[in-house]
Amino acid sequence: MLEQTRSPNPTYNQAPSEGIVREILEKLPGPTEAAAKMLPPECYTSAEFFEFERREVFARSWLCVGRVEQVATPGDCLSAQPAGEPILVTRTQSGEIRAMAAICRHRGQVVPCAAGQKTLRCPLHFWTYDLEGNLIGAPHMGRENTLELRKSEKLTPIKLEIWHGFIFVNLDPLAEPLAPSLAKVEPYWAGYEDADLVGIPPRIADTPLPWNWKVHVENFTDAYHPEFVHRGTHDFAPSVTEDGGVVFTDMKPGDNAIIRTVPMLKPDGGMNRDGWGENPAFPPIKTISAAQRQRLTFVMIPPSMTMVFAPNAIAFTLLSATGVEATFASSDRQTAGGWLLPRSSTELPDFNDRAAQVLEGGAKIWAQDVPENLGMQRGKKSSFAPEGVYGPLETTLVQFNAWLLHAYMQAGLRS
């Protein structure tokens, strides 16, 4: 478990919302209680606390906004709203990928993306920027004034890192690099990229899920519930077997990934139209090891991404939240796509039919999760909500709890 040092209670001005957040922070478990006590229910139900998380957790974390395939050629552009901030990710004419605030330096209008564009143009007064964010045109501002503006005005750069083809951004200009915090994931990539992987980004969700984002990721990382909730869809990959079942990884200071693996009853299984099974829709990846071909690896990269390394694919979900009970999830469970597959799999003549089978199986698993997430969110509002007890199959939940406590306490140190 990631050990924490508890800071003094944060000091806030006594604005009503800040007072509410302060009261919730004062209820957080201390470092010696992190393994025994869950977060206060208000962390899941308070709109004021969500705003605190948006400002102090999301806006200071590395957030995945897409894949390099979405900005494959110069002129390609991707819009995203990490922590609610409109940004643009572009492929420049020199082939670099850049991220910048999508806020025009004139009056603050949001600058949109357009397909195959060579410039970025504000729709309000047609101030124009190149794909690196530099101002190149400002109509009717005068030649000399425009030349001066070009020296001082550009779309604000945003920190960006590419990790195995995933595009991550961080709104905090002082943020530590991403890659070292994901070092524990690297062994699980072994052999996958030797298969000439092709990224199929998910269709981005346009309807929010009515629960807190933490409920969503806790459901993903929980090894305790599949035996009970996912009967018929997850039996092929049990958390408990005669040989031990689930394996958890250690959580060390600085880690930004939470990982568990579970065995499959037979090698080379994967997703089919009935869930996890022996005869998967996509063929197995032959460049990975025998051990990898018999286990599923669940990786959570809070707060914006989850991944599943399977013998035939890597499936991923992109997460965002716009409110305390408004969570967007984009993947083969909720929308479509969200896969890394060998090129040979994507070129199969019946690929669309195979993809439809995966979506059908994913939908069945998802249908089992929805009432549980709804029930968890309702339970957080109850006057009988318990402090809770973590069991031996919930190690990843303890680790996520510790990750959150660290993020919250860091916010207290900044206040």
C-alpha positions, 0 to 999 in steps of 0.5 A: 500500500502507498504510505501517506503522510497526513498534512495539517488540515487545509486552510480555506477562506470561508466561502460557503463551498470552501467550508463544505470542502474543508469539512469533508477533508477533515473526515478523511481517514488518516494514513494508518486508516487507509486500508480499513476505512473508505472515503466519506460518502460526501466525496461521492455526493457533494457538488462542491467536493467534485469541483474541488476534485476537478480543480485540484485532482483532474487539473493536476493529473495526466489525462488521456484524451485520445490516440495518435491515430486521431492526429495521424497527418499534418493538419489533423486536430483533436478537441478535448475538455480535460478537467472542463478546459477546452484544448486542441491537440494538433499534428503540426506541419513538421509532424510534431504533436502539440497541445494548447488551450483552445481559447482565442487570445483576443476575446476568449472565444473557443477555437474549434478543430476542422478536418485537414486544416492548415491553420486554427481560426477563431470563429468570432473575429477570424483571428488565425493561428498556426498548428503550433498555436502562434498568431498569424493573422488578426483582421482589421487590427492594423499591420503594425499592431498585428506584427506586435501581436504576433510577438506576444500572442499565442494559444497557451501551450499545454503539457503533453506526453505520448505513452505507447500511442496514447495522448496524455495532457496535464494542465499543470505546467509544473507537473512531473513527467508521466512515463516514470509514474507508469513504469510498473505497466511496462512489463505488461506491454512485452510482446504486444507492440511486436504484433504491429498494433493498430489503435481503434479509438472509442466513439466518444460518449455523449450521454453522462452516466448518473454516478460519481467517477470514483464509483465507475473506476472502483467497479472496474478495479474491484476483483471481489464482485465479478463472481457474483455480479458477472455470472455467465459473462466473467466465469472464464476469468475468475478472481478465485481459483484453487491456484490462487486466482487474482494477483495484485501489484504493489503500489509505491510512492509516485505510481500512477497505475493500479494493476491486477491480473486474473487467470483464464480457465484456458489459454487464448481466451477473450471477449466474444458475444457472451462475455469472456470466453474460450472462443474469442472474436479476435484471434490470439496475439502470437508475439506475447508470452504463454503466461500472457496468453492465460491471464487478463491484466486490468490497469487503471490509470486514474483519473481518466483511463482504464485498460485490459490486456487480453491475449487477443487485444488491449481494450481501453476506456477513456473517462471524464466527468462534468459533475458529481453524478455525470461521468462519461465513459467511452469504450466497447462497453459503453459506446464502441471501439477502444481497442489496440489490435494487430493489423492482421486482425483488423484486415480480416474480411469478417472484422466488422462481424467480429467487432460486433461480437465483442460489442455484444459481449461487452454490452452484456457485462455492462448491463450487469454493472449498471444497476450495481453502480446505480445502487452504489451511488444511491447508497452513498446518499443514505443516512445509513452509509457505512464507513465500510470494510475492505476485504482481501480481494479489494487490494486495488480499492485500497490502493485507489483510496491511497492514491486519492488521499495523496491527491487530496492532501497535496491540494491541502499543502498548496492551499 
